[in-house]
Amino acid sequence: MYTRYRLGFLIVFALFLNSCGDDNTSEKDTATKPPLEIPTASKPIPVAIPPFNRDSAYRFVAEQVAFGTRQPGSDGIEKARKWMIAKLEGYGAEVHEQNFDAAFYTGETHASVNIIGKINPSHSNRIILAAHYDTRFMAEQDSDDLRKNDPIPGADDGASGIGVLLEIARVISENPIDLGIDFVFFDAEDQGQRGNEPGSQNTWCIGSQYWSKTPHINGYRANFGILLDMVGAKDATFNKENVKGIYRNADTVHELYRKVWNLAQAMGKGNYFVNRTVSGIIDDHYFVNTIAGIPMIDIINKPPSENIPFGLHWHTHNDNMSVIDKRTLGAVGQVVTAVIYRESGSGF
């Protein structure tokens, strides 16, 4: 990820809503706990919000890391692709593989694949849940100069977002939803050029640039999208982006940030979803907003300090399972689960 530049609704029965925020769900809890419910203002029948299993999400992260590093062209990324496709299909998704050639600033070109898992593919009311699955080909932030050119494990930067989304797909398979959902797993996100050279921002997020120009369905539209990136680290903080003056749809994106963060805070997740605005980020959502014109927000761990762009483990070999915290995965997963089930009911 590369830093370059600097939605609301009234929550009814707030204490009841907070019960939706129990991110301590274990496998045993999931088997015995009934679906959580949130009353809506415009619909008399409450929307059932299933619990999100953080233990399952954690396993999904660990399984990816076990494949090895997952930079383009590696054995690990091939294994990860087959595994993700099998998981999505096992949860009832219609899977589309979008093949493209990714040309990197290094001069290398690699065959790459965006993976799209479609839930309720004929439903006209759709949203996007996205993450990238490739890992950085080098560890330029590492303190060990001898290892700076080696690829990173990518437990947080890549695997965490995919892990949360696969668990949401599993939840949906057991709790059918009246909404079209497209899980979009982007390839070739994290291979860009660091620095402020002209055009360097376009060396990142090649998979999302390709999808935004040529989506998997001609004329594809969605109500909105949520991107997850680096959502697994202990004590992570997720900030709202300042998008004013950046996107043509900035007002809509700003409102989406406000609504999701308000919901998260009402669910007791304010220690993660903090009421703070930070400078904009070049990530997959940037190109979905600017090219495809679909409003998309980014839930990404970005500490307030400009000296630590995305945590001390970012783009180092310390981005391994030791930094992953089930509570963070659980908080993000339960909030996003609440968003999509509310959207399927009276509307978000």
KAPETA-V866635 format. One record per residue. RES is the residue in three letters. PSI is psi in degrees with one decimal (999 if undefined). Layout:
# KAPETA-V866635
RES_PSI ; RES_PSI
This chain:
# KAPETA-V866635
MET_148.2 ; TYR_117.4 ; THR_133.0 ; ARG_-45.2 ; TYR_155.6 ; ARG_999 ; LEU_999 ; GLY_158.6 ; PHE_156.0 ; LEU_127.2 ; ILE_117.6 ; VAL_140.1 ; PHE_65.2 ; ALA_-39.9 ; LEU_-37.1 ; PHE_-40.9 ; LEU_-35.6 ; ASN_-26.4 ; SER_-22.3 ; CYS_-17.1 ; GLY_18.3 ; ASP_93.0 ; ASP_14.1 ; ASN_16.9 ; THR_126.9 ; SER_177.7 ; GLU_-40.5 ; LYS_-41.7 ; ASP_-42.4 ; THR_-33.2 ; ALA_-23.8 ; THR_-14.1 ; LYS_128.1 ; PRO_160.4 ; PRO_142.3 ; LEU_153.0 ; GLU_141.1 ; ILE_122.0 ; PRO_146.1 ; THR_154.9 ; ALA_-28.2 ; SER_3.1 ; LYS_123.8 ; PRO_-24.9 ; ILE_122.8 ; PRO_151.5 ; VAL_125.8 ; ALA_124.0 ; ILE_106.0 ; PRO_151.6 ; PRO_146.5 ; PHE_129.9 ; ASN_104.0 ; ARG_-29.9 ; ASP_-40.6 ; SER_-42.9 ; ALA_-42.0 ; TYR_-42.6 ; ARG_-39.1 ; PHE_-36.1 ; VAL_-47.7 ; ALA_-37.5 ; GLU_-38.5 ; GLN_-46.9 ; VAL_-34.5 ; ALA_-20.8 ; PHE_-13.6 ; GLY_-173.9 ; THR_148.3 ; ARG_42.9 ; GLN_155.5 ; PRO_136.6 ; GLY_-3.7 ; SER_159.5 ; ASP_-35.3 ; GLY_-40.7 ; ILE_-33.2 ; GLU_-42.9 ; LYS_-40.7 ; ALA_-40.9 ; ARG_-50.4 ; LYS_-39.4 ; TRP_-45.5 ; MET_-43.9 ; ILE_-44.4 ; ALA_-39.5 ; LYS_-49.4 ; LEU_-45.3 ; GLU_-37.0 ; GLY_-24.2 ; TYR_13.6 ; GLY_9.3 ; ALA_146.9 ; GLU_116.2 ; VAL_133.0 ; HIS_130.6 ; GLU_119.1 ; GLN_105.3 ; ASN_140.8 ; PHE_161.0 ; ASP_123.4 ; ALA_118.4 ; ALA_120.5 ; PHE_160.2 ; TYR_-18.7 ; THR_-10.4 ; GLY_-9.9 ; GLU_148.4 ; THR_132.3 ; HIS_137.8 ; ALA_126.1 ; SER_163.7 ; VAL_119.8 ; ASN_135.1 ; ILE_121.8 ; ILE_120.5 ; GLY_113.7 ; LYS_119.6 ; ILE_131.2 ; ASN_61.8 ; PRO_-23.6 ; SER_-3.4 ; HIS_129.8 ; SER_-21.9 ; ASN_107.8 ; ARG_152.4 ; ILE_163.2 ; ILE_134.3 ; LEU_120.8 ; ALA_158.0 ; ALA_163.0 ; HIS_152.8 ; TYR_-9.5 ; ASP_160.2 ; THR_157.6 ; ARG_137.1 ; PHE_-8.8 ; MET_160.4 ; ALA_63.2 ; GLU_-17.6 ; GLN_-2.9 ; ASP_144.3 ; SER_-18.7 ; ASP_106.5 ; ASP_-28.9 ; LEU_-13.9 ; ARG_4.7 ; LYS_-27.8 ; ASN_4.7 ; ASP_144.3 ; PRO_152.8 ; ILE_158.1 ; PRO_-32.9 ; GLY_41.8 ; ALA_-46.8 ; ASP_-50.7 ; ASP_80.2 ; GLY_-66.6 ; ALA_-34.0 ; SER_-43.7 ; GLY_-43.3 ; ILE_-40.8 ; GLY_-44.2 ; VAL_-43.5 ; LEU_-36.8 ; LEU_-36.0 ; GLU_-37.4 ; ILE_-40.2 ; ALA_-40.3 ; ARG_-42.2 ; VAL_-44.8 ; ILE_-37.8 ; SER_-27.5 ; GLU_-12.0 ; ASN_80.2 ; PRO_144.8 ; ILE_141.1 ; ASP_68.6 ; LEU_142.8 ; GLY_126.1 ; ILE_131.4 ; ASP_111.4 ; PHE_119.1 ; VAL_113.4 ; PHE_106.5 ; PHE_141.4 ; ASP_166.4 ; ALA_41.9 ; GLU_-41.1 ; ASP_34.6 ; GLN_21.8 ; GLY_178.0 ; GLN_125.6 ; ARG_146.8 ; GLY_-179.2 ; ASN_22.9 ; GLU_145.9 ; PRO_129.8 ; GLY_-3.6 ; SER_-29.4 ; GLN_-28.4 ; ASN_-3.7 ; THR_-8.1 ; TRP_161.1 ; CYS_45.9 ; ILE_-36.6 ; GLY_-42.2 ; SER_-30.5 ; GLN_-44.7 ; TYR_-46.8 ; TRP_-40.1 ; SER_-33.3 ; LYS_-36.5 ; THR_73.3 ; PRO_165.2 ; HIS_-15.2 ; ILE_129.4 ; ASN_132.7 ; GLY_20.1 ; TYR_135.7 ; ARG_154.1 ; ALA_152.3 ; ASN_-44.2 ; PHE_173.0 ; GLY_156.8 ; ILE_125.4 ; LEU_135.2 ; LEU_127.3 ; ASP_125.3 ; MET_65.4 ; VAL_26.8 ; GLY_-5.1 ; ALA_149.7 ; LYS_137.7 ; ASP_28.0 ; ALA_148.9 ; THR_129.1 ; PHE_118.9 ; ASN_156.1 ; LYS_141.2 ; GLU_146.5 ; ASN_103.9 ; VAL_2.5 ; LYS_130.5 ; GLY_-0.2 ; ILE_-48.0 ; TYR_147.1 ; ARG_-30.1 ; ASN_30.6 ; ALA_-39.5 ; ASP_-40.5 ; THR_-41.9 ; VAL_-42.9 ; HIS_-43.5 ; GLU_-36.7 ; LEU_-44.0 ; TYR_-47.0 ; ARG_-43.3 ; LYS_-42.7 ; VAL_-43.4 ; TRP_-38.4 ; ASN_-42.3 ; LEU_-46.1 ; ALA_-42.7 ; GLN_-36.5 ; ALA_-24.6 ; MET_3.1 ; GLY_21.1 ; LYS_23.8 ; GLY_-19.2 ; ASN_-20.1 ; TYR_-52.9 ; PHE_86.8 ; VAL_150.3 ; ASN_72.3 ; ARG_142.5 ; THR_133.7 ; VAL_170.9 ; SER_158.2 ; GLY_162.2 ; ILE_136.6 ; ILE_106.1 ; ASP_178.9 ; ASP_-36.2 ; HIS_-28.2 ; TYR_-44.8 ; PHE_-31.4 ; VAL_-39.0 ; ASN_-48.6 ; THR_-27.7 ; ILE_-54.8 ; ALA_-21.3 ; GLY_20.2 ; ILE_123.1 ; PRO_123.3 ; MET_136.0 ; ILE_165.1 ; ASP_117.7 ; ILE_104.9 ; ILE_140.6 ; ASN_108.0 ; LYS_98.2 ; PRO_154.5 ; PRO_-21.5 ; SER_128.5 ; GLU_-17.9 ; ASN_-16.4 ; ILE_82.3 ; PRO_-48.4 ; PHE_32.9 ; GLY_155.6 ; LEU_-22.0 ; HIS_-7.5 ; TRP_128.8 ; HIS_35.6 ; THR_171.6 ; HIS_-5.7 ; ASN_-4.9 ; ASP_70.1 ; ASN_-172.4 ; MET_-18.5 ; SER_-21.5 ; VAL_-9.8 ; ILE_130.0 ; ASP_123.6 ; LYS_-31.8 ; ARG_-36.8 ; THR_-46.8 ; LEU_-43.3 ; GLY_-39.9 ; ALA_-48.7 ; VAL_-46.2 ; GLY_-39.8 ; GLN_-35.6 ; VAL_-48.1 ; VAL_-38.0 ; THR_-42.7 ; ALA_-40.1 ; VAL_-49.2 ; ILE_-34.4 ; TYR_-32.8 ; ARG_-41.4 ; GLU_-32.9 ; SER_-15.0 ; GLY_-109.0 ; SER_-2.1 ; GLY_147.0 ; PHE_999
